[in-house]
Amino acid sequence: MNGFHYDNPQSAIHNPQSLGAMYLGEKRCRFRVWAPLVRKIELHLVHPQDRFERLQKTESGYHEAILDGVEPGSVYLYRLDDRNERPDPASRYQPQGVHRPSEVCDPAFPWEDACWFGLPLPEYVLYEIHVGAYTEEGTFDAIIPQLGYLEDLGITAIELMPVAQFPGERNWGYDGVHPFAVQSSYGGPAGLKRLVNACHRHHLAVVLDVVYNHLGPEGNYLG
């Protein structure tokens, strides 16, 4: 659908969405991780069932498999060479924090913003928000009731400080260690989608402050 052929491991080099757990529907999920120096990787499905499945290694250093009986909400780890177990470096969701298992997410969402076409750049009036500090609750959902106030103030776009998964519950976000996952204490990927959907209803654009040039130390299992 997006022009990439997932049966070609080379495509993963150019399409980051092909990494991690990709739910395919009908209780099927594709797992792919790049680990060229690891001889063997097993997927450890922790919940709702406890089982191990070996991933097949490709010549490009990817380990991958399409597995049945895996739904959104399934929790998993990778076991490396029959020894250490690690969360997915391309995890979409870390519900229990940076050190704990990853969770399979369903990318489907009931978007209501089909009539949102964005704003011309000269019309951007940015309001930067620290999700963990902007409200007492410190969540994406808690920001939504404030959007009318921001709209009346003349703001046309909110800019979220980094929300990639980091250790702890509140953080400036510049030491994230799961660049594909949305911070669980803020509401995870579903919470972020709800906020973006609500912003577009208020004619507000959303900008993400992202950090790609460094990673934090705690929970950094990429190596």
N, C-alpha and C positions, 0 to 999 in steps of 0.2 A: 504493500500500500504506500510506503514511503520511498520506494525506489531502491531499497537495499534488499539483497537476497541473503537471508539468514543462514542458508545452508552453505554459504561460502564464508569460511572463517576470516578471510581477508576483509570482508565487509565490516567486521566488528572494529577494525582499526579506525575506520572513518565514521562509524555510527555508535556513539556511546550508549544509545538506547538499547543496543543489542547485548550489552553487558548486564550481569546481574540476573535477577529472576524476572522473567517476562511472562505474565499470565496470558495464556492463549485462549481461555474459555473452555467450557466443558470439562473442568477439573484436570486440565493439562497445563503444564508450566515448563518453559524453557529456562535452564540455568546455564550461564556461561561466565567463566572467570579466566583471566589471563594470569598464568603462573608458569612461565617457561622453565624455571629451575626446579619445579616440583615434579617428582616422578608420578605421583598418584594423588588424586583428590576424590574423596567420597563426600557426597551430600548427606549430612545427618539431619533428617527430618525429626525434629524434637516434638512438635505438636501439630495436629491432634493425634498423630500416631508416631511411634518411635521406630524409625527404620533407616537403613543405610542404602545408598545407591551410588555406584561408581560412575564418575563422569569420564567420558572418552577424551583422551588428549589428541590434539591435532598437531600437524607439523608446525603451525604458527605459534605454538605454546599456549593455545586456549584449551580449557577443559570444559566440556559441555554435554548436555543431555536434555532430552524432552521426556518428562515423567508424567505418568497418569496418577490420578488420585491426589492431586495437589490443588488446593483452592486458596483464594485470598484469605489471609489470616493464618495460613500455615507458617510455622516458625522453624528456622533451619540454621545450621552451621556448616562450614566446610572442614573436613578432617584432612590434614596434609600428611602424606606419607605415613599413615597409620599412627600418627603421634598427636600433634597439636590440633586443636579445634579453634577456628577463628570465625568471626562474623564475615559476611560478604563485603568485600571492599567496594562493590557497586550496589550496596543495599539501598533500597528505596525507603526503608522504614526500620528504625531501631527503637521499638516501643519500650524497651527496658534499659536503654542507654548504650553507650559506645562499646562496652565490654560484653554485652549479652547477645543472644541470637538475633538474626535478621528476620523480617516478616515479609511474606509475599503480599503485594498490593494489587488491587484491581484498578487499572488505569481509567475505567469508565467513571463518568461523573455526569450528573444531570445539569449541564451548563444551561444557563438562561440568558447568555450574552450574545446571541446570534446577531443582534443589531449593533454590537459594539465594533467599531472599525478603527479604534485608536485615535490619537491626537496628532496634529502636526507638531513637530518639535518646538517651534517658537511659542506654542501655547502651553508648554509644560511649566507649571508652578509647583515645585517639589516641596514636599513636607516629609522629612526623614523621621522614621519611627523605629524605636527599639521595642520589638514585640514584647520582650520580657519586662520592660519598665513602663510602657505607655499606659497600661492599666494595672489595677491591683491584681487581677487574675493572671496577667502575663500570657495571654493566648491570642491566637488569630481571631477566634470567635468574639472575644471581648472587645476587639477594635471595631467590629461591625456597627454597634450602636452609635459610635462616634463619627461615622462617615458623613452624616448630615451636617454636623458641626463643621467638619473640614470643608465640605462643599460650600457652605454659607460663608466660610472664611475666605474663599477665593482660591483654595487649593485645587489643582487639576490632576495631580499625581502624587501618590505616596511612594516613598522609597523605603524599603525594608532593609534594615541592617542585616548582615549575613545570617541565614537561617539553616545552613547546612549543619548536620548533627555534630554537636560538641559535647564534651563532658559537663555534667551538672545540669541545672535547670534554667539558669539565667546567665547570659554571657554576652560580651560584645560581638562574639561570633567570629572573631578573626583567628581562632585556633580550632576550627572545625576539622574533623577527621573522616567524616563520611560525606564526600562532596555530592553524592547523588541523593542522599536522604534528607528529609525535612525534619527539623528539630522536634522530637517527640513531646517534650514538655510544652511546646507552643501549640500543639494540636496535630502535628504530623502532616503528611501530604493532603489528607482530606480537609483538614482545617485551613491550610493555605488555599486550596481550591475554593472553599466557601468564601474566604475573604476576597479573593480575586473576583469571584462571581458577583459578590455584593458591591465591590468597588465599581464594577462596570455598570451596575444598575444605577449608581449615583454619578455616572459619567466621569469617574475617576480612573486614570491609568495607574498601573502598578509597575514599579521598577525594583529590581533586586540588586542590592549591593552584594557582589560576589568576590570571593578570594580564591584565585587559582594559582598564586605564586608561592604559597607556603601552607603548611599544615601544622596542626597542634601536635604535641607529644603524647598526651594521654589518650589511649584508645586508638592510636595510629597503628593499624595492623597491615598497612599497604605493603611494607617490606616482606 
